[in-house]
Amino acid sequence: MKKKTSSLRRLLLATLVMGVPMLGSAPASAQDFPSKPITFVVPFGPGSATDQLARAVAQGVTEKSGTTVVIENKPGASAMIGASDVARAQPDGYRVLITTNTSHAANPHLYKQLSYDPVKDFEPVTLLGAGGQIMVVNPKSEAKTVEDFLRLAKANPGKLSFGSGSSSSRVAGELLQQMADVELLHVPYKSNPLAITDLLGGQIDMMISDMATGLPQVQSGSLRALGVTTQERSALAPDVPTIAEAGVPGYEMGYWFAAYVPAGTPDEVVSRLHSLLTEATEMPAAKQFFQQTGTRALTSTPEELREFQADETEKWGKIIERAGIEKS
């Protein structure tokens, strides 16, 4: 299993703009799918990276199928509300969860009880993309660099706060504390845009946000970027150092997007959805999202996603354990 999952880890690290080969032609019984509007359930708020990607992919699916795709945001409880909604939905392919590692890899290690089973309650469809994060502060902050922020944090243990609206964002902040040996106050939000709003208003001191949510605020001058979580600097913000080079050697974090449907959804419907979604990632709306947010296009077969999810669940478990985060 380790050899198989290591190859899937390399799948994430590679930039697969072309995606993986399509599944075989769908059986005749799937030819009528979709015959009514499809709903994409996003377990985060409007404006979040997941929401932006879902809307871009929805546009492509509509153009390919001629069927309307409705976006339904169900934020809250670290993506549990949206994930539970789809887990209980009719397994007919018309309610699709567009989510991230938050609901399907990190949550099992963060919460003692989940309102859904990330494995048993879903059929995987495809990976959709992967990206990095950006550490931001209010322009009025005394911190001009990562080192500045860490120095302030060490001088004021437990007083500087960081917000998060996803497990990726939270774990990024928790890992920073552990690796930099500082104590911060965590403030949870239903989604990253809500945390950004409070950061803009000065209610919190720092956030490590997905690029899609945080970078536009940096580009407009509303927030100051201190570092990015990836191994290399982002082409969209080449002047922003990596957190690793800016004071925390070895630091690295990221996230991924994927699509799931309820367990029991017929294979032919999953196959048809897979074709529509993977084709949509290559269409103009999705390409624009990838380009503007520094996200890598990344697709997979359902089985590859199943194995990749298992590998990622193990990886996130180790990160969370190392970060010393207790289950709530």
C-alpha positions as CSV (number, residue, x, y, z in Angstrom):
1,M,0.0,0.0,0.0
2,K,2.9,2.4,0.8
3,K,4.3,2.0,-2.7
4,K,0.9,2.7,-4.2
5,T,0.2,5.7,-2.0
6,S,3.6,7.2,-2.6
7,S,2.9,7.3,-6.3
8,L,-0.3,9.2,-5.5
9,R,1.7,11.6,-3.3
10,R,3.8,12.4,-6.4
11,L,0.5,12.9,-8.3
12,L,-0.2,15.9,-6.0
13,L,3.3,17.3,-6.3
14,A,3.3,17.2,-10.1
15,T,1.6,19.9,-12.1
16,L,-1.0,17.9,-14.1
17,V,-2.6,20.6,-16.2
18,M,-3.5,17.9,-18.7
19,G,-5.1,15.7,-16.0
20,V,-5.2,11.9,-16.1
21,P,-6.8,9.9,-18.9
22,M,-10.6,9.9,-19.0
23,L,-12.6,7.0,-17.8
24,G,-14.1,4.7,-20.4
25,S,-17.4,5.6,-22.2
26,A,-20.3,5.5,-19.8
27,P,-22.8,2.7,-20.1
28,A,-26.1,3.4,-22.0
29,S,-28.0,3.8,-18.8
30,A,-26.0,6.9,-18.0
31,Q,-26.8,8.6,-21.3
32,D,-29.8,10.4,-19.8
33,F,-27.7,11.9,-17.0
34,P,-28.0,14.7,-16.3
35,S,-31.7,15.3,-17.1
36,K,-32.3,18.0,-14.4
37,P,-30.2,20.7,-12.6
38,I,-27.2,19.5,-10.6
39,T,-26.4,21.0,-7.2
40,F,-22.8,21.6,-6.1
41,V,-22.7,21.7,-2.3
42,V,-19.7,23.8,-1.0
43,P,-19.0,23.3,2.7
44,F,-17.5,26.8,2.9
45,G,-18.8,30.3,2.5
46,P,-19.2,32.4,-0.7
47,G,-15.9,33.8,-1.9
48,S,-13.8,31.0,-0.4
49,A,-11.3,29.2,-2.7
50,T,-13.6,26.2,-2.8
51,D,-16.6,28.3,-3.7
52,Q,-14.6,30.1,-6.5
53,L,-13.5,26.7,-8.0
54,A,-16.9,25.2,-7.7
55,R,-18.4,28.1,-9.7
56,A,-15.7,27.9,-12.3
57,V,-16.2,24.2,-12.8
58,A,-20.0,24.6,-12.7
59,Q,-19.8,26.9,-15.7
60,G,-17.8,24.3,-17.6
61,V,-20.2,21.5,-16.7
62,T,-23.1,23.6,-17.8
63,E,-21.4,24.4,-21.1
64,K,-20.6,20.7,-21.7
65,S,-24.0,19.2,-20.6
66,G,-26.4,22.0,-21.2
67,T,-27.7,21.4,-17.7
68,T,-27.9,24.1,-15.0
69,V,-25.5,23.7,-12.1
70,V,-26.6,25.3,-8.8
71,I,-24.1,26.3,-6.1
72,E,-25.3,25.8,-2.6
73,N,-23.0,27.1,0.2
74,K,-23.3,25.3,3.5
75,P,-20.5,26.6,5.7
76,G,-19.8,25.8,9.3
77,A,-18.4,23.2,11.7
78,S,-15.2,22.8,9.7
79,A,-17.1,21.7,6.6
80,M,-19.1,19.1,8.5
81,I,-22.5,20.7,7.7
82,G,-22.0,20.6,4.0
83,A,-20.4,17.1,4.0
84,S,-23.2,15.7,6.1
85,D,-25.8,17.2,3.8
86,V,-24.3,15.3,0.8
87,A,-23.7,12.1,2.8
88,R,-27.5,11.9,3.5
89,A,-28.6,12.9,0.0
90,Q,-30.2,10.7,-2.6
91,P,-27.4,8.7,-4.4
92,D,-28.4,9.8,-7.9
93,G,-25.5,12.1,-8.8
94,Y,-27.6,15.3,-8.6
95,R,-26.0,16.5,-5.3
96,V,-22.2,16.7,-5.5
97,L,-19.8,17.8,-2.7
98,I,-17.1,20.1,-3.9
99,T,-14.7,20.0,-0.9
100,T,-11.1,19.9,0.3
101,N,-8.8,17.9,2.6
102,T,-10.6,19.6,5.5
103,S,-13.6,17.4,5.3
104,H,-12.0,14.2,3.9
105,A,-8.5,14.0,5.5
106,A,-8.1,16.4,8.4
107,N,-11.4,16.3,10.3
108,P,-11.1,12.7,11.4
109,H,-8.0,13.8,13.4
110,L,-9.4,17.0,14.7
111,Y,-12.8,15.9,16.0
112,K,-13.8,13.1,18.4
113,Q,-17.1,12.7,16.6
114,L,-18.0,13.5,13.0
115,S,-21.6,13.7,11.6
116,Y,-20.4,11.7,8.5
117,D,-17.9,9.1,7.6
118,P,-15.5,10.5,5.0
119,V,-14.9,7.0,3.5
120,K,-18.1,5.0,4.0
121,D,-20.6,7.8,3.2
122,F,-19.1,8.8,-0.2
123,E,-18.2,7.7,-3.7
124,P,-15.1,9.6,-4.9
125,V,-15.3,11.2,-8.3
126,T,-12.1,13.1,-9.0
127,L,-9.5,15.4,-7.7
128,L,-9.9,19.0,-9.0
129,G,-6.8,21.0,-7.9
130,A,-4.2,21.7,-5.3
131,G,-2.7,24.9,-4.0
132,G,-0.7,26.8,-1.4
133,Q,-1.4,29.4,1.3
134,I,-0.3,32.9,2.2
135,M,0.4,34.3,5.7
136,V,-1.2,37.8,6.0
137,V,-1.5,40.6,8.5
138,N,-3.3,43.9,8.7
139,P,-1.1,46.7,7.2
140,K,-1.2,48.5,10.6
141,S,0.5,45.5,12.2
142,E,4.0,46.1,13.5
143,A,5.1,42.9,11.8
144,K,6.7,43.6,8.4
145,T,8.2,40.1,8.1
146,V,7.6,36.6,9.4
147,E,10.5,37.1,11.8
148,D,8.9,40.3,13.1
149,F,5.6,38.5,13.8
150,L,7.4,35.7,15.6
151,R,9.3,38.1,17.7
152,L,6.1,39.9,18.7
153,A,4.5,36.5,19.5
154,K,7.4,35.4,21.7
155,A,7.2,38.7,23.6
156,N,3.5,38.4,24.1
157,P,2.7,34.6,24.5
158,G,-0.9,33.7,23.9
159,K,-1.9,37.3,23.1
160,L,-1.6,37.5,19.4
161,S,-4.4,35.7,17.5
162,F,-4.8,33.9,14.2
163,G,-8.0,33.1,12.5
164,S,-9.0,30.1,10.4
165,G,-12.1,29.1,8.4
166,S,-10.9,25.7,7.3
167,S,-8.8,22.9,8.7
168,S,-6.0,23.7,6.2
169,S,-5.9,27.2,7.5
170,R,-6.0,26.1,11.2
171,V,-3.4,23.4,10.9
172,A,-1.1,25.8,9.0
173,G,-1.3,28.2,12.0
174,E,-0.9,25.4,14.6
175,L,2.1,24.0,12.7
176,L,3.7,27.5,12.7
177,Q,3.3,27.7,16.5
178,Q,5.0,24.3,17.0
179,M,7.8,24.8,14.5
180,A,8.5,28.4,15.6
181,D,8.0,27.7,19.4
182,V,5.4,30.5,19.9
183,E,2.0,30.6,21.5
184,L,-0.9,32.1,19.6
185,L,-4.7,32.3,20.3
186,H,-6.8,30.5,17.7
187,V,-10.1,32.1,16.6
188,P,-12.3,29.8,14.4
189,Y,-14.6,31.0,11.6
190,K,-17.2,29.3,9.3
191,S,-15.0,30.1,6.3
192,N,-11.8,31.9,5.4
193,P,-13.5,35.1,3.9
194,L,-15.1,35.7,7.3
195,A,-11.7,35.5,9.0
196,I,-10.3,37.9,6.4
197,T,-13.1,40.4,7.2
198,D,-12.1,40.4,10.9
199,L,-8.4,40.6,9.9
200,L,-9.2,43.7,7.8
201,G,-11.1,45.2,10.8
202,G,-8.3,44.5,13.2
203,Q,-10.2,41.9,15.3
204,I,-7.5,39.3,14.8
205,D,-3.7,39.6,14.2
206,M,-2.9,37.1,11.5
207,M,-4.2,34.5,9.2
208,I,-2.7,31.8,6.9
209,S,-5.3,31.8,4.1
210,D,-5.7,30.0,0.8
211,M,-4.2,32.1,-2.0
212,A,-7.6,32.6,-3.7
213,T,-9.0,34.4,-0.7
214,G,-5.9,36.2,0.6
215,L,-3.9,37.2,-2.4
216,P,-6.5,39.7,-3.9
217,Q,-6.4,41.5,-0.5
218,V,-2.7,41.7,-0.7
219,Q,-2.7,42.9,-4.3
220,S,-5.2,45.7,-3.4
221,G,-3.1,46.8,-0.5
222,S,-5.7,45.9,2.1
223,L,-3.5,43.2,3.7
224,R,0.3,42.7,4.0
225,A,1.8,39.3,3.0
226,L,4.5,37.9,5.2
227,G,5.1,34.6,3.5
228,V,3.8,31.7,1.5
229,T,3.5,28.1,2.7
230,T,4.9,26.3,-0.4
231,Q,8.4,25.1,-0.9
232,E,9.0,27.7,-3.6
233,R,7.8,31.3,-4.0
234,S,4.5,31.9,-5.9
235,A,4.7,33.2,-9.4
236,L,1.8,35.4,-8.5
237,A,3.7,37.0,-5.6
238,P,7.4,36.6,-6.4
239,D,8.5,39.2,-3.8
240,V,6.8,37.3,-0.9
241,P,9.3,34.8,0.6
242,T,8.4,31.3,1.7
243,I,7.7,31.0,5.4
244,A,10.6,28.4,5.4
245,E,13.1,31.0,4.1
246,A,11.6,33.8,6.1
247,G,12.4,32.3,9.5
248,V,10.8,28.8,9.9
249,P,13.1,26.3,8.1
250,G,11.2,23.2,6.8
251,Y,7.8,24.8,7.1
252,E,5.4,23.7,4.3
253,M,1.6,23.4,4.0
254,G,-1.0,23.2,1.2
255,Y,-4.5,21.8,0.4
256,W,-6.4,20.0,-2.4
257,F,-9.9,20.1,-3.9
258,A,-12.0,17.1,-4.9
259,A,-15.6,16.0,-5.8
260,Y,-17.6,13.4,-4.0
261,V,-21.2,12.0,-4.3
262,P,-23.2,9.9,-1.8
263,A,-22.3,6.3,-1.3
264,G,-24.4,4.0,-3.5
265,T,-24.4,6.4,-6.5
266,P,-24.4,4.1,-9.6
267,D,-21.0,3.6,-11.3
268,E,-22.3,4.8,-14.6
269,V,-23.4,8.1,-13.1
270,V,-20.1,8.5,-11.3
271,S,-18.4,7.9,-14.6
272,R,-20.5,10.5,-16.4
273,L,-19.8,13.1,-13.6
274,H,-16.1,12.3,-13.8
275,S,-16.1,13.1,-17.5
276,L,-18.0,16.3,-17.0
277,L,-15.9,17.5,-14.1
278,T,-12.5,16.7,-15.6
279,E,-13.4,18.2,-18.9
280,A,-14.6,21.3,-17.0
281,T,-11.2,21.8,-15.4
282,E,-9.8,22.3,-18.9
283,M,-12.3,25.0,-19.9
284,P,-11.8,28.8,-19.8
285,A,-13.5,29.5,-16.5
286,A,-11.5,26.9,-14.6
287,K,-8.3,27.8,-16.3
288,Q,-8.8,31.4,-15.3
289,F,-9.3,30.4,-11.7
290,F,-6.2,28.3,-11.7
291,Q,-4.1,31.0,-13.3
292,Q,-5.4,33.8,-11.0
293,T,-5.0,31.9,-7.8
294,G,-1.8,29.9,-8.4
295,T,-3.8,26.7,-8.0
296,R,-2.6,23.6,-9.9
297,A,-5.2,21.8,-12.0
298,L,-5.2,18.2,-10.8
299,T,-7.6,15.4,-11.8
300,S,-7.8,11.7,-11.1
301,T,-9.9,8.6,-11.5
302,P,-12.3,7.7,-8.7
303,E,-10.1,4.9,-7.5
304,E,-7.0,7.1,-7.5
305,L,-8.9,9.6,-5.4
306,R,-9.9,6.9,-3.0
307,E,-6.3,5.8,-2.5
308,F,-5.0,9.4,-2.5
309,Q,-7.5,10.3,0.2
310,A,-6.4,7.4,2.4
311,D,-2.8,8.5,2.0
312,E,-3.6,12.1,2.7
313,T,-5.7,11.2,5.8
314,E,-2.6,9.4,7.2
315,K,-0.4,12.4,6.3
316,W,-2.7,15.0,7.9
317,G,-3.0,12.8,11.0
318,K,0.8,13.0,11.4
319,I,0.8,16.7,10.9
320,I,-1.9,17.3,13.4
321,E,-0.4,15.0,16.0
322,R,3.0,16.7,15.5
323,A,1.3,20.1,15.9
324,G,0.0,18.9,19.3
325,I,-3.7,19.7,18.4
326,E,-6.1,17.8,20.7
327,K,-9.4,16.5,19.3
328,S,-12.4,18.7,20.2
